[in-house]
Amino acid sequence: MRIAVCDDCPEDALSLKSKLTMHEVTVYSGANDLLTDIEGGKQLYDLYLLDIYMDTSMNGLELAEKLHNIHEEAVICFVSTSDEFYREAYDLYAIQYLIKPVAKEQLEKLLAKVQKMLARGNEQKLVYSWRGKSGAILYSKIRYIGSRGHTLYICCTDGSTQESTGKLNDLEHQICGEVFMRCHQSFIVNMYHVESLSGTDLILGGEKIPISRRYYDKVKGRYREILFEVVE
């Protein structure tokens, strides 16, 4: 796994790197150096470990927002000396939030989680057909799937929408599980692309997807489980 560690404290950065010996780790002492390397997709990483308190022009939260603008699928874990910013981290798609000093066992759990995510994204595809044509879309590229009548609308991370013949009830039995969840009579969402939970709406790519009462508790629980975890 290719991992970027961004921390302006050399001791903390090297401590993290020493516990990731089986992986390709690049250490950055400042946010701008990391952003320069990934600009244009020249140097992308499977996981970004970001310190929140950086004594530079940009803290970890600001860096995470810029990272997602460049690398939409960036998997980010915040590392901090306290948990005071975990609410903000939650809103910035953090997969996890680790408290310093980080134990090797905590990193191993994080890496196992990321590897499962990468495997799902790389291997599983949704097959669709529309007016005699067929194709396949990686699960990781799908934000949500809507339905009207017998037509499915597959909304993707690049802003495109692919139409497909089918019923949402049938699709639910096919794909719902760890990645996708039914949240409404007319919607199935990719939980890994949910940006926030606002009342009874899920926010994905700036769009509001309603959650009906029937699905609310399960969706809320899964959202918290997948997108945010404080490890003490």
NUZA-666818 format. One line per 8 residues: their letters; for each residue x, y, z of N, C-alpha, C, O. Coordinates in nm, 2 decimals. Layout:
# NUZA-666818
A> X:Y:Z:X:Y:Z:X:Y:Z:X:Y:Z; ...;
//
This chain:
# NUZA-666818
MRIAVCDD> 0.08:-0.12:0.00:0.00:0.00:0.00:0.09:0.12:0.00:0.19:0.13:0.07; 0.05:0.23:-0.08:0.12:0.35:-0.08:0.06:0.45:0.01:-0.06:0.48:0.00; 0.14:0.50:0.11:0.09:0.58:0.22:0.17:0.71:0.22:0.29:0.71:0.22; 0.09:0.82:0.24:0.16:0.95:0.26:0.13:0.99:0.41:0.02:0.99:0.45; 0.24:1.03:0.47:0.23:1.08:0.61:0.27:1.23:0.61:0.38:1.27:0.56; 0.18:1.32:0.65:0.20:1.46:0.65:0.20:1.51:0.80:0.09:1.52:0.86; 0.31:1.55:0.85:0.32:1.59:0.99:0.45:1.68:1.00:0.56:1.64:0.96; 0.43:1.80:1.06:0.55:1.89:1.07:0.64:1.86:1.19:0.74:1.92:1.21;
CPEDALSL> 0.60:1.75:1.26:0.69:1.71:1.37:0.76:1.59:1.32:0.71:1.48:1.31; 0.90:1.60:1.30:0.97:1.49:1.24:0.97:1.36:1.33:0.96:1.25:1.27; 0.97:1.38:1.46:0.97:1.26:1.55:0.84:1.18:1.53:0.84:1.06:1.52; 0.73:1.25:1.52:0.60:1.18:1.51:0.59:1.12:1.37:0.54:1.00:1.36; 0.63:1.19:1.27:0.63:1.13:1.13:0.71:1.01:1.12:0.67:0.91:1.06; 0.83:1.01:1.17:0.92:0.89:1.16:0.87:0.78:1.25:0.89:0.66:1.22; 0.80:0.81:1.36:0.74:0.71:1.45:0.64:0.63:1.37:0.63:0.51:1.37; 0.55:0.71:1.30:0.45:0.64:1.21:0.51:0.56:1.11:0.47:0.44:1.08;
KSKLTMHE> 0.61:0.61:1.04:0.68:0.54:0.93:0.74:0.41:0.98:0.74:0.31:0.91; 0.80:0.41:1.10:0.87:0.29:1.15:0.77:0.18:1.18:0.81:0.06:1.19; 0.64:0.21:1.20:0.54:0.11:1.22:0.47:0.07:1.10:0.37:-0.01:1.10; 0.51:0.12:0.98:0.45:0.08:0.85:0.56:0.02:0.76:0.56:0.06:0.64; 0.64:-0.06:0.81:0.76:-0.11:0.74:0.72:-0.20:0.62:0.81:-0.21:0.53; 0.60:-0.25:0.62:0.56:-0.34:0.50:0.50:-0.26:0.39:0.45:-0.32:0.30; 0.50:-0.13:0.40:0.44:-0.05:0.30:0.53:0.06:0.25:0.63:0.09:0.31; 0.49:0.12:0.13:0.57:0.23:0.07:0.52:0.36:0.13:0.41:0.40:0.10;
VTVYSGAN> 0.60:0.42:0.22:0.56:0.54:0.29:0.65:0.66:0.25:0.77:0.65:0.25; 0.58:0.77:0.22:0.64:0.90:0.19:0.61:1.00:0.30:0.49:1.02:0.32; 0.71:1.06:0.36:0.68:1.16:0.46:0.69:1.30:0.41:0.78:1.34:0.34; 0.59:1.38:0.45:0.59:1.52:0.41:0.59:1.61:0.54:0.51:1.58:0.63; 0.67:1.71:0.54:0.67:1.80:0.66:0.57:1.92:0.65:0.55:1.99:0.74; 0.52:1.93:0.53:0.43:2.04:0.51:0.32:2.01:0.41:0.34:1.93:0.32; 0.20:2.08:0.42:0.09:2.05:0.33:0.11:2.08:0.19:0.07:2.01:0.10; 0.18:2.19:0.16:0.20:2.24:0.03:0.29:2.14:-0.05:0.27:2.12:-0.17;
DLLTDIEG> 0.39:2.08:0.01:0.47:1.98:-0.06:0.38:1.86:-0.10:0.40:1.81:-0.21; 0.29:1.81:-0.02:0.21:1.70:-0.05:0.11:1.74:-0.16:0.10:1.66:-0.26; 0.05:1.86:-0.16:-0.04:1.90:-0.26:0.03:1.91:-0.40:-0.02:1.88:-0.50; 0.15:1.96:-0.39:0.23:1.98:-0.52:0.25:1.84:-0.58:0.24:1.83:-0.71; 0.28:1.74:-0.50:0.31:1.61:-0.56:0.19:1.54:-0.62:0.20:1.47:-0.71; 0.07:1.56:-0.56:-0.05:1.50:-0.61:-0.12:1.58:-0.72:-0.22:1.53:-0.78; -0.08:1.70:-0.74:-0.15:1.79:-0.84:-0.14:1.72:-0.97:-0.04:1.67:-1.02; -0.26:1.71:-1.03:-0.26:1.64:-1.17:-0.25:1.49:-1.16:-0.24:1.43:-1.27;
GKQLYDLY> -0.26:1.44:-1.04:-0.26:1.29:-1.03:-0.12:1.23:-1.05:-0.11:1.11:-1.08; -0.02:1.31:-1.04:0.12:1.26:-1.06:0.16:1.16:-0.96:0.24:1.07:-0.98; 0.12:1.18:-0.83:0.17:1.10:-0.72:0.05:1.08:-0.62:0.05:1.14:-0.52; -0.04:0.98:-0.65:-0.15:0.96:-0.57:-0.12:0.85:-0.47:-0.04:0.76:-0.50; -0.18:0.85:-0.35:-0.16:0.75:-0.25:-0.29:0.67:-0.22:-0.40:0.72:-0.24; -0.27:0.55:-0.16:-0.39:0.47:-0.12:-0.44:0.53:0.01:-0.56:0.51:0.04; -0.36:0.59:0.10:-0.40:0.64:0.23:-0.32:0.76:0.26:-0.20:0.77:0.24; -0.38:0.86:0.32:-0.32:0.98:0.37:-0.33:0.99:0.52:-0.45:1.00:0.57;
LLDIYMDT> -0.22:0.99:0.59:-0.22:1.01:0.74:-0.19:1.16:0.76:-0.07:1.20:0.74; -0.28:1.24:0.81:-0.26:1.38:0.82:-0.27:1.43:0.97:-0.36:1.40:1.04; -0.16:1.50:1.01:-0.16:1.56:1.14:-0.26:1.68:1.14:-0.26:1.75:1.04; -0.34:1.70:1.24:-0.43:1.81:1.24:-0.36:1.94:1.28:-0.38:2.05:1.22; -0.27:1.93:1.38:-0.20:2.05:1.43:-0.07:2.06:1.35:0.03:2.00:1.39; -0.07:2.14:1.25:0.06:2.17:1.17:0.09:2.31:1.18:0.00:2.40:1.15; 0.21:2.34:1.22:0.25:2.48:1.23:0.30:2.54:1.10:0.42:2.58:1.08; 0.21:2.54:1.00:0.24:2.59:0.87:0.12:2.68:0.82:0.04:2.71:0.91;
SMNGLELA> 0.12:2.71:0.70:0.01:2.79:0.65:-0.12:2.72:0.63:-0.22:2.78:0.60; -0.12:2.59:0.66:-0.24:2.51:0.64:-0.25:2.40:0.74:-0.15:2.32:0.76; -0.36:2.38:0.81:-0.37:2.27:0.91:-0.42:2.15:0.84:-0.45:2.15:0.72; -0.43:2.04:0.91:-0.47:1.91:0.85:-0.61:1.91:0.80:-0.64:1.84:0.70; -0.70:1.98:0.86:-0.84:1.99:0.81:-0.85:2.06:0.68:-0.92:2.02:0.59; -0.78:2.17:0.67:-0.77:2.25:0.54:-0.71:2.17:0.43:-0.75:2.17:0.32; -0.60:2.09:0.47:-0.53:2.01:0.37:-0.63:1.90:0.32:-0.63:1.87:0.20; -0.70:1.84:0.41:-0.80:1.73:0.37:-0.90:1.78:0.27:-0.93:1.71:0.17;
EKLHNIHE> -0.95:1.90:0.29:-1.04:1.96:0.19:-0.98:1.98:0.05:-1.04:1.95:-0.05; -0.86:2.03:0.05:-0.79:2.05:-0.07:-0.75:1.92:-0.14:-0.76:1.90:-0.26; -0.72:1.82:-0.06:-0.69:1.69:-0.11:-0.80:1.63:-0.19:-0.79:1.57:-0.30; -0.92:1.64:-0.13:-1.04:1.59:-0.19:-1.08:1.66:-0.32:-1.14:1.60:-0.41; -1.04:1.79:-0.33:-1.06:1.86:-0.45:-0.98:1.81:-0.57:-1.01:1.81:-0.68; -0.86:1.76:-0.53:-0.76:1.71:-0.63:-0.78:1.56:-0.65:-0.78:1.51:-0.77; -0.79:1.48:-0.54:-0.80:1.34:-0.55:-0.93:1.30:-0.48:-0.94:1.28:-0.35; -1.04:1.29:-0.55:-1.17:1.28:-0.50:-1.19:1.15:-0.41:-1.26:1.15:-0.31;
EAVICFVS> -1.12:1.05:-0.45:-1.13:0.92:-0.37:-1.02:0.91:-0.26:-1.00:0.79:-0.22; -0.96:1.01:-0.23:-0.86:1.01:-0.12:-0.91:0.95:0.01:-1.02:0.99:0.05; -0.84:0.85:0.06:-0.87:0.79:0.19:-0.79:0.86:0.30:-0.67:0.84:0.30; -0.86:0.93:0.39:-0.78:1.01:0.49:-0.81:0.96:0.63:-0.92:0.93:0.67; -0.70:0.96:0.70:-0.70:0.94:0.85:-0.63:1.05:0.92:-0.52:1.09:0.88; -0.70:1.11:1.01:-0.64:1.22:1.09:-0.56:1.17:1.21:-0.60:1.07:1.27; -0.45:1.23:1.24:-0.37:1.19:1.36:-0.36:1.32:1.44:-0.32:1.42:1.39; -0.39:1.31:1.57:-0.39:1.43:1.65:-0.35:1.40:1.80:-0.36:1.28:1.84;
TSDEFYRE> -0.32:1.50:1.87:-0.29:1.48:2.01:-0.41:1.49:2.10:-0.41:1.46:2.22; -0.53:1.53:2.04:-0.65:1.53:2.11:-0.77:1.50:2.02:-0.75:1.50:1.89; -0.89:1.48:2.07:-1.00:1.45:1.99:-1.09:1.57:1.97:-1.21:1.55:1.93; -1.04:1.69:1.99:-1.13:1.81:1.99:-1.18:1.84:1.85:-1.28:1.91:1.83; -1.11:1.79:1.74:-1.16:1.82:1.61:-1.22:1.70:1.54:-1.24:1.70:1.41; -1.26:1.60:1.61:-1.32:1.48:1.54:-1.45:1.51:1.48:-1.49:1.44:1.38; -1.53:1.61:1.53:-1.65:1.64:1.46:-1.63:1.70:1.32:-1.69:1.67:1.23; -1.52:1.79:1.32:-1.48:1.85:1.19:-1.43:1.74:1.09:-1.45:1.74:0.97;
AYDLYAIQ> -1.35:1.65:1.15:-1.30:1.54:1.07:-1.41:1.45:1.02:-1.40:1.41:0.90; -1.51:1.43:1.09:-1.63:1.35:1.05:-1.69:1.41:0.93:-1.74:1.34:0.84; -1.69:1.55:0.92:-1.75:1.61:0.81:-1.66:1.62:0.68:-1.70:1.65:0.58; -1.53:1.58:0.70:-1.44:1.58:0.59:-1.40:1.44:0.55:-1.29:1.41:0.50; -1.50:1.35:0.57:-1.48:1.21:0.51:-1.37:1.13:0.57:-1.32:1.04:0.51; -1.33:1.16:0.70:-1.22:1.08:0.76:-1.27:0.94:0.78:-1.38:0.91:0.83; -1.18:0.84:0.74:-1.21:0.70:0.76:-1.18:0.67:0.91:-1.24:0.57:0.96; -1.09:0.74:0.97:-1.06:0.71:1.11:-0.98:0.83:1.17:-0.94:0.92:1.09;
YLIKPVAK> -0.98:0.84:1.30:-0.91:0.95:1.37:-0.83:0.88:1.48:-0.88:0.83:1.58; -0.70:0.89:1.47:-0.61:0.83:1.57:-0.55:0.93:1.66:-0.51:1.04:1.62; -0.54:0.89:1.79:-0.48:0.98:1.89:-0.33:0.94:1.91:-0.30:0.82:1.93; -0.25:1.04:1.91:-0.10:1.02:1.94:-0.08:0.99:2.09:-0.16:1.04:2.17; 0.01:0.90:2.12:0.10:0.83:2.03:0.02:0.71:1.97:-0.05:0.64:2.04; 0.04:0.68:1.84:-0.04:0.58:1.77:0.03:0.45:1.79:0.15:0.43:1.76; -0.05:0.35:1.84:0.01:0.21:1.86:0.01:0.14:1.72:-0.08:0.16:1.64; 0.10:0.05:1.71:0.11:-0.03:1.59:-0.02:-0.11:1.56:-0.06:-0.13:1.45;
EQLEKLLA> -0.08:-0.16:1.67:-0.21:-0.24:1.66:-0.32:-0.15:1.60:-0.40:-0.20:1.52; -0.32:-0.02:1.63:-0.42:0.07:1.58:-0.40:0.09:1.43:-0.50:0.09:1.35; -0.27:0.10:1.39:-0.24:0.12:1.24:-0.28:-0.01:1.17:-0.33:0.00:1.05; -0.25:-0.13:1.23:-0.28:-0.25:1.16:-0.43:-0.27:1.13:-0.48:-0.31:1.03; -0.52:-0.22:1.23:-0.66:-0.23:1.21:-0.70:-0.13:1.10:-0.79:-0.16:1.02; -0.64:-0.01:1.10:-0.67:0.09:1.00:-0.64:0.04:0.86:-0.72:0.05:0.77; -0.52:-0.02:0.84:-0.47:-0.07:0.72:-0.56:-0.19:0.66:-0.59:-0.20:0.55; -0.60:-0.27:0.75:-0.69:-0.38:0.71:-0.82:-0.32:0.66:-0.88:-0.38:0.56;
KVQKMLAR> -0.87:-0.22:0.72:-1.00:-0.16:0.68:-0.98:-0.09:0.54:-1.07:-0.11:0.46; -0.87:-0.02:0.52:-0.84:0.04:0.39:-0.82:-0.06:0.28:-0.87:-0.04:0.17; -0.75:-0.17:0.31:-0.73:-0.28:0.21:-0.86:-0.34:0.17:-0.88:-0.37:0.05; -0.96:-0.35:0.26:-1.09:-0.41:0.22:-1.16:-0.31:0.13:-1.23:-0.35:0.03; -1.15:-0.18:0.16:-1.21:-0.08:0.08:-1.16:-0.08:-0.06:-1.23:-0.07:-0.16; -1.02:-0.09:-0.07:-0.96:-0.09:-0.20:-1.00:-0.21:-0.28:-1.02:-0.20:-0.40; -1.01:-0.32:-0.21:-1.04:-0.45:-0.28:-1.19:-0.44:-0.34:-1.21:-0.48:-0.45; -1.28:-0.38:-0.26:-1.41:-0.37:-0.30:-1.42:-0.27:-0.43:-1.49:-0.30:-0.53;
GNEQKLVY> -1.35:-0.16:-0.42:-1.35:-0.07:-0.53:-1.29:-0.12:-0.65:-1.34:-0.09:-0.76; -1.19:-0.20:-0.64:-1.11:-0.25:-0.76:-1.18:-0.37:-0.82:-1.16:-0.39:-0.94; -1.26:-0.45:-0.75:-1.30:-0.57:-0.80:-1.45:-0.57:-0.84:-1.49:-0.64:-0.93; -1.53:-0.50:-0.76:-1.68:-0.52:-0.78:-1.73:-0.41:-0.88:-1.70:-0.29:-0.87; -1.82:-0.46:-0.97:-1.87:-0.37:-1.07:-2.02:-0.39:-1.08:-2.07:-0.50:-1.06; -2.09:-0.29:-1.11:-2.24:-0.30:-1.14:-2.26:-0.30:-1.29:-2.22:-0.21:-1.36; -2.32:-0.41:-1.33:-2.35:-0.43:-1.47:-2.49:-0.37:-1.50:-2.58:-0.39:-1.43; -2.49:-0.29:-1.61:-2.62:-0.23:-1.65:-2.65:-0.25:-1.79:-2.56:-0.28:-1.87;
SWRGKSGA> -2.78:-0.23:-1.83:-2.81:-0.24:-1.97:-2.92:-0.13:-2.00:-3.01:-0.11:-1.92; -2.91:-0.08:-2.12:-3.00:0.03:-2.16:-3.02:0.03:-2.31:-2.92:0.06:-2.38; -3.14:0.01:-2.36:-3.17:0.02:-2.50:-3.07:-0.07:-2.59:-3.02:-0.02:-2.69; -3.05:-0.19:-2.54:-2.97:-0.28:-2.62:-2.82:-0.27:-2.60:-2.74:-0.35:-2.65; -2.78:-0.18:-2.52:-2.64:-0.16:-2.48:-2.61:-0.20:-2.34:-2.70:-0.18:-2.25; -2.49:-0.25:-2.31:-2.46:-0.29:-2.17:-2.32:-0.24:-2.14:-2.24:-0.21:-2.22; -2.30:-0.23:-2.01:-2.17:-0.19:-1.96:-2.15:-0.22:-1.81:-2.24:-0.29:-1.75; -2.04:-0.18:-1.75:-2.02:-0.20:-1.61:-1.95:-0.08:-1.55:-1.87:-0.02:-1.61;
ILYSKIRY> -1.99:-0.05:-1.42:-1.94:0.06:-1.35:-1.88:0.01:-1.22:-1.95:-0.06:-1.15; -1.76:0.05:-1.18:-1.70:0.02:-1.06:-1.79:0.07:-0.94:-1.84:0.18:-0.95; -1.81:-0.01:-0.84:-1.88:0.03:-0.72:-1.83:0.17:-0.67:-1.90:0.26:-0.63; -1.70:0.18:-0.67:-1.63:0.30:-0.61:-1.66:0.43:-0.69:-1.65:0.54:-0.64; -1.71:0.41:-0.81:-1.74:0.53:-0.90:-1.89:0.57:-0.89:-1.93:0.67:-0.95; -1.97:0.49:-0.81:-2.11:0.52:-0.80:-2.14:0.59:-0.67:-2.11:0.55:-0.57; -2.21:0.71:-0.68:-2.25:0.78:-0.56:-2.38:0.72:-0.51:-2.40:0.69:-0.39; -2.48:0.72:-0.60:-2.61:0.67:-0.56:-2.69:0.62:-0.68:-2.65:0.65:-0.80;
IGSRGHTL> -2.79:0.55:-0.66:-2.88:0.50:-0.77:-3.02:0.54:-0.73:-3.07:0.50:-0.63; -3.09:0.61:-0.83:-3.22:0.65:-0.81:-3.31:0.57:-0.90:-3.27:0.50:-1.00; -3.44:0.57:-0.88:-3.54:0.49:-0.96:-3.66:0.57:-0.98:-3.72:0.64:-0.90; -3.71:0.56:-1.11:-3.84:0.61:-1.15:-3.90:0.51:-1.24:-3.85:0.48:-1.35; -4.01:0.45:-1.19:-4.07:0.34:-1.28:-3.98:0.22:-1.29:-3.93:0.17:-1.19; -3.95:0.18:-1.42:-3.86:0.07:-1.45:-3.73:0.12:-1.50:-3.66:0.05:-1.56; -3.69:0.24:-1.46:-3.56:0.30:-1.51:-3.48:0.33:-1.38:-3.53:0.40:-1.29; -3.36:0.29:-1.38:-3.26:0.32:-1.28:-3.17:0.43:-1.33:-3.13:0.43:-1.45;
YICCTDGS> -3.13:0.52:-1.24:-3.04:0.63:-1.27:-2.92:0.62:-1.19:-2.92:0.64:-1.07; -2.81:0.58:-1.25:-2.68:0.55:-1.18:-2.60:0.68:-1.18:-2.54:0.71:-1.28; -2.59:0.75:-1.07:-2.52:0.88:-1.06:-2.38:0.85:-1.01:-2.35:0.80:-0.90; -2.28:0.90:-1.09:-2.14:0.86:-1.07:-2.06:0.98:-1.01:-2.10:1.09:-1.02; -1.94:0.95:-0.96:-1.86:1.05:-0.90:-1.81:1.15:-1.00:-1.77:1.26:-0.95; -1.80:1.12:-1.12:-1.76:1.22:-1.22:-1.87:1.32:-1.27:-1.85:1.40:-1.36; -1.99:1.30:-1.21:-2.10:1.39:-1.24:-2.19:1.33:-1.35:-2.29:1.39:-1.38; -2.15:1.22:-1.41:-2.24:1.16:-1.51:-2.35:1.08:-1.45:-2.34:1.03:-1.34;
TQESTGKL> -2.45:1.05:-1.53:-2.56:0.96:-1.49:-2.59:0.86:-1.60:-2.61:0.90:-1.72; -2.58:0.73:-1.57:-2.61:0.63:-1.66:-2.75:0.57:-1.64:-2.78:0.53:-1.52; -2.83:0.56:-1.74:-2.96:0.50:-1.72:-2.95:0.35:-1.75:-2.87:0.30:-1.83; -3.04:0.28:-1.68:-3.04:0.13:-1.69:-3.18:0.08:-1.67:-3.26:0.14:-1.59; -3.22:-0.02:-1.74:-3.35:-0.08:-1.72:-3.34:-0.17:-1.59:-3.25:-0.25:-1.57; -3.44:-0.16:-1.51:-3.45:-0.24:-1.39:-3.53:-0.18:-1.28:-3.59:-0.07:-1.29; -3.54:-0.26:-1.17:-3.62:-0.22:-1.05:-3.53:-0.21:-0.93:-3.44:-0.29:-0.91; -3.55:-0.11:-0.85:-3.47:-0.08:-0.73:-3.48:-0.20:-0.63:-3.38:-0.24:-0.57;
NDLEHQIC> -3.59:-0.26:-0.62:-3.61:-0.37:-0.53:-3.52:-0.49:-0.57:-3.46:-0.55:-0.49; -3.51:-0.52:-0.70:-3.43:-0.63:-0.75:-3.28:-0.59:-0.73:-3.20:-0.68:-0.69; -3.25:-0.47:-0.75:-3.11:-0.42:-0.74:-3.06:-0.43:-0.59:-2.95:-0.46:-0.56; -3.16:-0.40:-0.50:-3.12:-0.40:-0.36:-3.08:-0.54:-0.32:-2.98:-0.55:-0.24; -3.14:-0.64:-0.36:-3.10:-0.78:-0.33:-2.97:-0.81:-0.39:-2.90:-0.90:-0.34; -2.94:-0.75:-0.50:-2.81:-0.78:-0.57:-2.69:-0.71:-0.51:-2.58:-0.78:-0.49; -2.70:-0.59:-0.47:-2.58:-0.51:-0.43:-2.57:-0.46:-0.29:-2.46:-0.43:-0.24; -2.69:-0.45:-0.22:-2.68:-0.39:-0.09:-2.61:-0.48:0.01:-2.62:-0.60:0.01;
GEVFMRCH> -2.53:-0.42:0.10:-2.45:-0.49:0.20:-2.36:-0.39:0.26:-2.40:-0.30:0.33; -2.23:-0.42:0.25:-2.13:-0.33:0.31:-2.11:-0.20:0.25:-2.09:-0.10:0.31; -2.12:-0.19:0.11:-2.10:-0.07:0.04:-2.23:0.01:0.02:-2.23:0.13:0.05; -2.33:-0.06:-0.04:-2.45:0.01:-0.07:-2.56:-0.02:0.03:-2.57:-0.12:0.09; -2.65:0.09:0.05:-2.76:0.07:0.14:-2.88:0.13:0.08:-2.87:0.24:0.02; -3.00:0.07:0.11:-3.12:0.13:0.07:-3.16:0.24:0.18:-3.16:0.21:0.30; -3.19:0.36:0.13:-3.22:0.46:0.23:-3.36:0.52:0.21:-3.41:0.59:0.29; -3.42:0.48:0.10:-3.55:0.54:0.06:-3.62:0.45:-0.04:-3.55:0.37:-0.11;
QSFIVNMY> -3.74:0.46:-0.06:-3.81:0.38:-0.17:-3.75:0.40:-0.30:-3.75:0.31:-0.39; -3.69:0.52:-0.32:-3.64:0.56:-0.46:-3.49:0.57:-0.47:-3.44:0.61:-0.57; -3.42:0.53:-0.36:-3.27:0.55:-0.36:-3.19:0.44:-0.29:-3.23:0.39:-0.18; -3.08:0.41:-0.35:-2.98:0.33:-0.29:-2.85:0.41:-0.30:-2.82:0.47:-0.40; -2.78:0.42:-0.18:-2.66:0.51:-0.18:-2.53:0.42:-0.15:-2.53:0.32:-0.09; -2.42:0.47:-0.21:-2.29:0.42:-0.18:-2.24:0.49:-0.05:-2.21:0.61:-0.05; -2.24:0.42:0.06:-2.21:0.48:0.19:-2.07:0.54:0.20:-2.05:0.62:0.29; -1.98:0.49:0.12:-1.85:0.54:0.12:-1.84:0.68:0.05:-1.73:0.74:0.06;
HVESLSGT> -1.94:0.73:-0.01:-1.94:0.86:-0.07:-2.03:0.96:0.00:-2.05:1.07:-0.04; -2.09:0.92:0.11:-2.17:1.01:0.19:-2.08:1.11:0.26:-1.99:1.08:0.33; -2.11:1.24:0.23:-2.03:1.35:0.29:-2.07:1.39:0.43:-1.99:1.42:0.51; -2.20:1.39:0.45:-2.26:1.42:0.58:-2.40:1.37:0.59:-2.47:1.34:0.49; -2.45:1.37:0.72:-2.58:1.34:0.75:-2.65:1.46:0.81:-2.61:1.51:0.91; -2.75:1.51:0.74:-2.81:1.64:0.78:-2.96:1.61:0.80:-3.04:1.61:0.70; -3.00:1.60:0.92:-3.14:1.57:0.95:-3.17:1.43:0.90:-3.12:1.33:0.94; -3.27:1.43:0.81:-3.31:1.31:0.74:-3.26:1.30:0.60:-3.33:1.24:0.51;
DLILGGEK> -3.15:1.37:0.57:-3.09:1.37:0.44:-2.95:1.32:0.44:-2.88:1.36:0.54; -2.91:1.25:0.34:-2.76:1.22:0.32:-2.71:1.31:0.22:-2.78:1.34:0.12; -2.59:1.37:0.23:-2.53:1.46:0.14:-2.43:1.38:0.06:-2.33:1.34:0.12; -2.44:1.38:-0.07:-2.35:1.31:-0.16:-2.32:1.40:-0.28:-2.41:1.44:-0.35; -2.20:1.45:-0.29:-2.16:1.53:-0.40:-2.24:1.66:-0.40:-2.27:1.72:-0.51; -2.28:1.71:-0.28:-2.36:1.83:-0.27:-2.51:1.81:-0.29:-2.58:1.91:-0.27; -2.55:1.69:-0.32:-2.69:1.66:-0.34:-2.75:1.60:-0.21:-2.68:1.53:-0.14; -2.88:1.63:-0.19:-2.95:1.58:-0.08:-3.03:1.45:-0.12:-3.11:1.46:-0.21;
IPISRRYY> -3.00:1.34:-0.05:-3.08:1.22:-0.08:-3.16:1.19:0.05:-3.10:1.17:0.16; -3.29:1.18:0.04:-3.37:1.16:0.16:-3.36:1.02:0.22:-3.34:0.92:0.15; -3.37:1.02:0.35:-3.38:0.89:0.42:-3.52:0.87:0.48:-3.56:0.96:0.55; -3.58:0.77:0.45:-3.72:0.75:0.50:-3.71:0.69:0.64:-3.60:0.63:0.68; -3.81:0.70:0.72:-3.81:0.65:0.86:-3.78:0.51:0.87:-3.71:0.46:0.96; -3.83:0.43:0.77:-3.80:0.28:0.77:-3.66:0.25:0.78:-3.62:0.15:0.84; -3.57:0.33:0.71:-3.43:0.29:0.70:-3.34:0.38:0.78:-3.22:0.35:0.79; -3.39:0.48:0.85:-3.31:0.58:0.91:-3.20:0.52:1.01:-3.09:0.55:1.00;
DKVKGRYR> -3.25:0.44:1.11:-3.16:0.39:1.21:-3.04:0.31:1.15:-2.93:0.32:1.20; -3.07:0.22:1.06:-2.97:0.14:1.00:-2.87:0.22:0.92:-2.75:0.20:0.92; -2.92:0.32:0.84:-2.84:0.40:0.76:-2.75:0.49:0.85:-2.63:0.50:0.82; -2.80:0.55:0.95:-2.73:0.63:1.04:-2.62:0.55:1.11:-2.50:0.59:1.12; -2.65:0.43:1.15:-2.55:0.34:1.22:-2.44:0.30:1.12:-2.32:0.30:1.16; -2.47:0.27:1.00:-2.37:0.23:0.90:-2.28:0.35:0.87:-2.16:0.33:0.85; -2.34:0.46:0.85:-2.27:0.58:0.82:-2.16:0.61:0.92:-2.05:0.64:0.89; -2.20:0.60:1.05:-2.10:0.63:1.15:-1.99:0.52:1.16:-1.88:0.55:1.18;
EILFEVVE> -2.03:0.40:1.13:-1.94:0.28:1.14:-1.84:0.29:1.03:-1.72:0.27:1.05; -1.88:0.33:0.91:-1.79:0.34:0.79:-1.70:0.46:0.78:-1.58:0.45:0.76; -1.77:0.58:0.80:-1.70:0.70:0.77:-1.63:0.77:0.89:-1.55:0.86:0.87; -1.65:0.72:1.01:-1.58:0.78:1.12:-1.57:0.68:1.24:-1.66:0.62:1.28; -1.45:0.68:1.29:-1.42:0.59:1.41:-1.31:0.66:1.49:-1.20:0.68:1.44; -1.34:0.69:1.61:-1.24:0.74:1.70:-1.17:0.62:1.77:-1.23:0.54:1.84; -1.04:0.62:1.76:-0.96:0.51:1.82:-0.88:0.57:1.93:-0.80:0.66:1.91; -0.91:0.53:2.05:-0.84:0.58:2.17:-0.72:0.50:2.21:-0.64:0.53:2.30;
//
